[in-house]
Amino acid sequence: MFRHPPPRGRRTVGLLATALVTLSAGLTAVASTHPAHADTATLGELAEAKGRYFGSATDNPELSDTRYTRILGSEFGQITVGNTMKWQYTEPSRGRFDYTAAEEVVDLAESNGQSVRGHTLVWHNQLPSWVDDVPAGELLGVMRNHITHEVDHFEGRLIHWDVVNEAFEEDGSRRRSVFQQKIGDSYIAEAFKAARAADPDAKLYYNDYNIEGIGPKSDAVYEMVKSFKAQGVPIDGVGMQAHLIAGQVPASLRQNIRRFADLGVDVALTELDIRMTLPRTAAKDARQATDYGAVVEACLAVSRCVGITLWDYTDKYSWVPSVFPGQGAALPWDENFAKKPAYHAIAAALDDGSPTPGGNCTATHRVTSRWQGGFTAEVTVENDHTAPITGWAVTWTLSDGQSVDHVWNGALTADGQNVTVRDAGYNGTLGVGGSTTFGFRGQGAADVPTDMACASGQPSRTPA
């Protein structure tokens, strides 16, 4: 298992994607092979071989579940304390500190030889009410004292600290937290300075959601980090939370990771899950697996992307259904601790070998014309792998009343509402960054598929 901060500078190549296994819970069976090494090694071991860590967040209530803790302690090289390092737990009243709950998680990780990320020192949420009542002239001192006390308590035991969490709005403006209102823009830099003084060795991170792709929010974080580096503010990394939606992994993820790395900071994917609209289906599982493989591949493609952490590893303890009604099944293990296709996609992406179905290409759908009772559409297939691919297949589920009666530049097979279009032979080989298109004529409403997935390494088939 991974025990120490990962070494830098090792670029990886030859990534794999999804290897599907027979689905449980009455879903349609989808089978494939994946490398033998991935069968025997844990995700933590596979990541360690790449100079990364692969971890899971956890929370104190589930630690009484022995089946859960057995997997938690054996599969992962890193643990994040999901809740009980937050301010409401560690300083519930001013000047009174309590690390009992956090220590339970850290002790467990240490007993398993796992590294630990600290989460989080300064956040607008999960604050005890007394913080809001601190006079403006005192809050900077209170914040510094809190950071100093907590970081000093765990000094030498953690590899990373999420120093400040979620300080920006979607449009790139500063969130109007109590710290922003009473201290001003300088509070983030002051938080990092206090953390560095308390532990010179822990890597210090800014952490946020919806900064995985390039856009106004990630641009604002980028400019802040760039400014901090120029000013000598001690920031070591950026945490991209990566609470994602199946079929909506940002196309600019790898580019975004790289641009932050080019500033001279590490990047970690700190809270990864990929949710879907329930109920689960084989097609949705395949889409999710492809996405997990693509996320892992994006991290491995940038040497300063140092690790990936799931926001817990099993659907049994996922936060998603309580926050996003009708959505869930976001994690690589189901609620019964069975490994889902996403697990094998992660393992395959971490393990060297030839491409397997379920990744290394993307499919983008657009409607080109429509009329009463019918439509035509074009699908662009793009190689987003680091090497050429030979053979591809695009799958999706037709909506009620839809059918496909003609395809060009591809070969169609259908099983009820589940549709697969494979390459036509002459357009099956795509160089790095290369793309091709196929089109089809459909009957029914021109609904855009929500679960379209692309798999490379598929055998080419000539249209009948």
N, C-alpha and C positions, 0 to 999 in steps of 0.2 A: 504494500500500500504506500501511497505518496505521503512522505513525512516532512518534507522541507519545501521552502519556496522554490518554484520551478526555475531551472536555468533559462537564460534568454538566448536568442539568436539562432535557434535551430529551425530552419524552414522545412516544411513538410510537403511532400508531393504524393501523388497516387492515392487520392482519397476515394473511399467507397461511399455508397449510399444504401438505400433501404434493402434489407433482407427480410422478407415477410415470412411469418410462421402462421400456422393454423390459428384462426381467431377463435376466442372463447365466447361464451355467453350467447350462443346461437347465431353468431355472425357467419356470413359466407366464408368458407375456407379459401385462403390465398396463400400459396406456398412458394418458397424459393430457397436458394442456398446462400450461406454466408460463410466467410472464411473460418476455417477450423480454429484458428487462434482466437477469434472472437467468441467461440463457443466455450473456451476454457478460462480466458482471462476476464477479470472484472473490468468495468468501465474505468475505475480508478487506475488499474494497472495499464490498460491500453493508453490512457491519457498520459500517464507517467512516462511511458516509452516514447511519447512525442514531446516530452519536456513540459507538459501541462499538468494541471490537476482537473479532475472531474468530481464534482461534489453535490451535496444536497443540503438544503436548509432543513431545519427541524424545529419543533416547538415542544415545550415541556409536557403538555398533556398526553402526547402520543408515546412518550417514553415508557409508559406502563404496558404498551403493546409489545410483547416479546417477539412476535413474528416480525413486526415492523423493525424493531431495533436490531434484530439479527441481520436483516438485509442492509439496514443503514450502516451497521458497523463493518460489514464485509465488502460491500460493492463500491464504496466511495473512498476517495483519498482526502476529501476535504469536507468540512461541516460549517454551515453558517447558522448562527443563533438567530432564529427567525423573529423572535419578539422580545425576549427577556433581557436584552442589553439596551433596550430603548428607555428613554428618560423616565417614563411613568413607573417603570419597575426599579430602575437603579437609583433614582433620587426622588422618591415619592413625596417627600416634604423637604423643604429647603435645608440643605446641610446634612440630611440624614440619608446615608447611602446603604443600599442593600443589593448584594450580588448573589444571593443564595440561589435563585432560579437560574441565572446565567451560568453560575459555577457548575450546576448539575449537567448542563450540556457540554461545557468545556471539559469537565472531568471525564465524561463519557468519550468524547473525541480523543482525548489524550490517552485514555486506556486502550483505544483501538489504533493508536499510532496515526491519527488523522490530524491534518492541519486545520486551523480555525480562522474564519473571517469574522471580524467584529462588525455588527450592524445594529444600530447606527447611532452616532453621537448627537447630531443636531438635525432635527426634523420638525416640521410644523405640526405634525400629527403625533398622537399618543404622548402628548405632554401632560404632566400633572397640572391641575388648574392653577396652582400657585405661581407658575412661571408667567402666566398672562398678567399677574398682578404686580410683578417686579417693576419698579420705576425705571423709566428709560435710562436714567443716568447710572443705574446699577446693573442692567442686564448684561452688558459686555463682561463685567467681572464675574457675574453668576455663570455665564456660559463658559468662560475660561476655567473657572473653578470646577465645573461639572466635567468638562473634557479632561482636565488634568487629573482629577481624582479617579475617573473611570479608566483612562488609558494607563495611568500608573499602576492601578490595581492588577491589570492583566499584562503588564509589561513583560516582554519576552515570550509570551505564550501564543500570540496571534501573528499571522502573516500579514493581514490587511485590516485596515479600519475604513468603513464607510463614514467619513468624517461629517459630511453634509449630504443630506438626502432631499431630492425633489425641490430644488430652490427656484425652478423656472416654470413658467406657464407655457402652454402650447404655442403661443405666438412669439416666444423668446423673451418676454418681459419677466422681471423678477416677481416671484410669488410674494404676495403681501402678508408674509408670516409675521409673527410677533417679533422675530429677530430682524427682519427687513424693516419693519415699521419703527422699531425703537433704537436699533443700532445703525441701520443703513447698509449700503452696498458692501461696506468693509467687513461685515460679520463673517463672510465665508473665508476670506483670507485669514482673519484673526483666528478662526476655528482651526485651520490647518497649522498655523504657527503654534498654537497651544498643544495640539496633538503631537507635533514633531518634538517639542520640548519635553513632553512626557515620555515618549518612546522614540528614540532616534532610529530604531531599526524596523519598525512596522511600516509597511507601505500604506500611504495615505491616499484614499480614493474620494472623488466626487461621484455620486450614484444617482441615477434618474431613469424614468421610464419614457417611452416614446422618443428616445434619442438614438435608436438603432439605425434608422435611415437618415439620409441627409434632408434637412428641412429647417424651418425657423427655430425650433427648440434646440436641435443638435447644433445648429450654427451658433446660437448664443452660448452654449456650453463650450464649443470649440474656441470661440473668441475669449471666453473667460480663462480657459486653460492656457491659451497662447499668451494672454496677458500675465497670468501667474508665472509662467516659465520665464518671461522677460523680466519680471520684477523680483524673481528669486523666492516667490512664495512656495513652500515645500509641498508640492502636489506630485504624487508618483503615478497615479492611475485614474482611469475613468471606468466606472461601472455602468454598463448598459443592461438594464434590468431584463429586457427581452420577454415581457409578457405579451406574447404574440397570438395571432389568429391563424388557423390553418388556411392556407391559400393566400395569405397576405404577408408573408415574410418580405421585408423591404428589399427591393432589388439592389439597393445601394449599400446593403449591410457591409459587405467586404470592403468596399471603397471607403465607407465611413470609419470602420475600424482602422484602416490603413492611414487615413488622414490624421486621426488622433495619435496613432503610433509615431507618425512623422514629426509630431511636436516634441517627442522625447518622453512620452508617458506610456505606461502599460495600459492594456485594456482587458477587462474581464466581463464575461456575460454572467451576471450575478444572480438573476432570479428567473431563469428560463422556464417557461411553460408555453404550450401551444394549444389553445382551446378550440373547440369545435361546437357547432350547434348540435344539440342532442336530438334524437338518439344516435349512438354510434352506428356506422355502417362500414362494410369492408372498404368502400371507396373513400370514405372519410378517414379511416385509419391509414390507408395508403397515402393520401394527401398529407396527413400529419407526419407520417414517417419520412416522406420525401423532404418535408420542411425541416424536421429535426436533423436529417443528414446534411441539408444545405447549411444550416446554422453552424453545425460542428465544422463543416468544411471551410466556411468563411473564417472561423477563428483559426483553424490550422494553417490557413493561407498567409497569415500575418504573424511573424515571429514574436511580436510583442503582445499578442493576444494570449494571456498566460493561463487562462482556465475558464471553466464553465461550471456553473452551479444551478441545479434544478431548484425551483421553489417548492420544496418537498418532492418526493419521487413517486408517490402513489396517489391515484385518484381518491382513495379513501380519505386522505387528509388535505385535499386540495382546497384552496380558498376560493376557486373560481365560481362554483355554483351559487355560493352565498352572495356574490357581488354582481354576477352576470346571469340573471335568471334565464333558464333555457340553454345555457352553455356549460361545458364541462369536459370531462374525459381528456384533460389537458396534459397528462403526465405519462411517462413511459411504462409504468406499471398500473394495472387496473385496480379497482377497489378490493379485489381478492388477491392482490399481490402477484397476479400473472403478468408476465412480460408481454407487452404489446408490440406490434410491428415497429413502433418508434424506438423501442429499446434496441432492436437489431439494426435499425438504421444508424443509430448512434455508434454502436459497436463496430459496424462495418466502416463507417466514416473514420473512426479512430484507428482502424487496422489496415495495413497495406494490402493491396491486391488489385484484381481487375474490377472494373465497374460492374455493379450488379443492379438489377432493376430497382427503380425507385428514386433516382436522383441524377445529378450532374446535368440536367437540362430543365428548362422552364417552358411553359406553354401559356401563351397570351391569346385570349379570345376576343374577337370583335365582330359585331353584326355588320354586314356590308349592304344588305338590302332586306326589305320586309314588305309583305303584302298581306291581304286578308287570308289568314290560314296558313301562312308560310313565311320562310325567310332563307337567306343565305348568310354564311359566316365564314370568316377566315381565322385560322389559328397559326400563330408564329411560334415555331420551336427554336429555342436558342440554347447553344452549348455554353453553360456557365461553369464548366469544369476547367481544371488547369491542364488538361490534355485533350486531344481529339477523342470523339466518341464515334462508335460505329453501331448504328441501330438505335431507334427510339420508338417509344409507344406513348400515346396520350390517352388517358382515361377520364371519363366523367359520367355523371348520372343525369339522364334526361328528366326534365320536369314532367308532371302529369300532362298527358295529351301530346307531348312532343314525340317525334320520331325523326330518323335520318334516312333519306331514301337515295342519296347520291353523295359520293366523296370523290375529290380529285387530288392528285399528288399524295395519296395515302391509301391504305388498305383497311377496310372497315370490318369489324366483328362486333356483334351485339348479343347480349344476354339479358332479355327483358329491357329494363331501362338503363342498364350498365353498358356503356359504349367504349370500345377501344379502337383507336386508329393508329396503325403502325406505319413506319416509313414505306415508301414505294420501291426501295432498293436503290434507285439512282440518287435519292436525296437522304440516304441514311447516315452517311459519314459527314460529320460537322467538325471543322477545326475549332481551335480555341476562340471563343467569341463568335463563331459562325452561327448562321440561322437559316431556316427554310420555312416554307409555309405550306399548309394544305387547306383546302376549303371543303365545305359541305352544304347541301341543301336540306333544310329541315321542314317538317310539317308541324303546325301548332304555333304556340306563342314563341316569340323570339327571346325567351328568357336566357340570361347569361348564366352559365354554370357556376356554382359556388364551390365545387370540389374538383375542378380540373387539375390533373396531376400529370407530370411527365416523367418517364423512366428511361434511362439510357442503358446501353449494353443489351438491348433487346435484339433478337434475330430479325433481319429484314424479311419482309414478305412482299412479293409482287402482287398487285391487285388482281383479283380474279376477273 
